[in-house]
Amino acid sequence: MLTIIQHPHPTLRKKAKPVKTITPEIQQFSQELLQSLAPKTGKPLGVGLAANQVNKLHRIFIIKMPDDKFTICINPQIIKSSKKIISSLPEEKHFLEGCLSIPGYYGFVDRPLKVKVQYQTIKGLNKTKTLTPPYSSYFQHELDHLNGILFIDHIKQSKQPLYLADKKGKLNLVKNPLE
């Protein structure tokens, strides 16, 4: 189990480096990252985890995909984004993002609705998929991590409210957003 680092750890603000060759070490790390997010027993910690969040600067993340399986994405990228954004959906379809490196905080990030993505598998195969909410947001959130961007940066820029969950799970508005 890898240790998930917390904001304001400096690695969360660094840009991850492309994986040039998928070595046995990269395969092992990818499996450890997967097991840290979605252990074989118990429930998953979340819907995604990027290498930056475990203090490594590889362009690798794990996300939950529409087939309900967790997928290892190496050198992920967005090759096309829709102009339509999440706020164009009816309000009941909006959702708040959270982050394992900023536990308890949640906010609405208005991202492109649909993204066409590309990544390599652990075996080096190139995959292309078109993702829609919420999976499109999961991918964009984790890709932001690899670029040193946190969801709270989007919250601050858009002046959206930021919430902190109390022990009972009730969301309370945060007056001073995190930096």
N, C-alpha and C positions, 0 to 999 in steps of 0.2 A: 504494500500500500504506500503510494507516494504521498507526501505531505503537501496539502494545498496552502499556498502562501496567501496572506491577507493584505488588502489595501492598507497602508500606502507603500508596500514593499516595492523597491525600485525596479525589479525585473518585470513587474506588470506594465511598466511604461516603456519597455524596450521592444524594438522590432525583432521578431524572430528571423532566423536565417534559413534560406531554402535547404531542403535535404537534397544533396547532390546524388547520393547513392543510398539505396535502401539496404543497409548492412544488417547483419544479425543483431548488432547493438541497437539499431533503430527499430527493428522488428520487436526486440525484447522491450525497449522503452515504450513502444506503442501499446503492447499488451499490458504493461504495468499501468499506463495511463488509463486504458480501458477498465482494468480491474479496480483502479482507484475510483472511477466514476460509477461503475456498475459491477459491484462484486457478485460473484457467483451465488452467494447466499445473501439474503436481505434485499432491501429495495435500493434502486439507484439514488445517488446523492442529488442528481439533477438531470438536465437534458443535454449538457455539453461540458467539456473540459478541454482547455487548451494547454499546450506545453508550457507557456509562460506561467500558468497558474501553479505549476509544480517546480518553478525556478529553472526551467530549461528553455533555451532559445532555438528550438527546432520548429519549422512550419508544419506542425502536426496538431490536430485536435480530434476529439471524439464528439459525435453528435447523434442524437436520436433521429432516425429517419422515418419517413411515412410508413414503412413496413413494421414499425415499432421495434426495430433492432438498432443497436448502437453500432455506428460505423466509424472506422479509423480513416481519417482524411489526411493525406500527406500532400504537402504543397498545394493546398486548396486555393481556389480563386473563383471570383465571380466573372463570368464572361459576358453576361447580359443582365440588366435590371429593368424591371417595368417602370414606367413613369408614374403609374398608379401607386399610391402609398396606403399604408394600413388605415390611416384616418379616413380614407374614402369608403371604408366598410361601415355598416351600421355599428353604432357605439357598443352594442352588446357583443360584437365580435372583436373588440379591442381587448388587449391583455397587457399585463404589466410584466416587465422583465426583472429578473433578479440575477445574482451572481454569487457563486460559491466563494469568491475572493472578497466579496463585500456582503457578508451574511446579514440577512434581516432587512435589507434595503430593497425597495421595488419602485419602478417608475415606468411610464409609457414612453417607448421609443418609436417614433413614426418612421418606419423603414419601408423600402420598396416592397410591394406586395408579392411580387414574383421575381425569382432570380434563377438564371441558368448558371449552373456551377460546374466546375471541373476539379478533379483531385486524383491522386494516385492511391491505389490500395496498398496494403502491406506487402503484396506480392509484386508491386510495381505496375499494375494494370491501370490505364487511364480510364476514368469514369466521367460521364457527363450526365447531369440530372437537372430537371426543372423542378424547383421547390416552391410551394405556396405556404401561407401561414398555417400553423406556427413554425413549420420547419424552415421556411425561408428566413425567419428572424433568428432561429437557433444558429443557422449557418453564418449569418451576418454578424451576430454577437461574437461567435468564436473567432471569426476572421478578424474582427476588430481587435480581439486580444492579441493575435499574432502581429498586429501593427501597433501595439502599445496603447490602444484606445479602450476605455472602459465605458460601460453603458451610462455611468453618471456624467461622462463628458457630454453625451447627447442630451441628457436631461438638463444640464446646466445651459448648454447652447440654445436649446429650444424653450427654456424657461418653463418646462413642464414640472409638475409637482413631484417631489421625492417623498416616499413613505418609508417608515420604519415599523416593522411588525413587533408587537409586544409579545409577552410570553404566551398569551392566549391566541395569537395569530391575527389580532386586530391591527389594521394598518392606521398609523398616525402620521399626519403631515409633519415633515421635517422642516423647521424654519431656516436652518443654515445648511444648505447642501454641502456634501463632501467635495473636497477639491481633488 
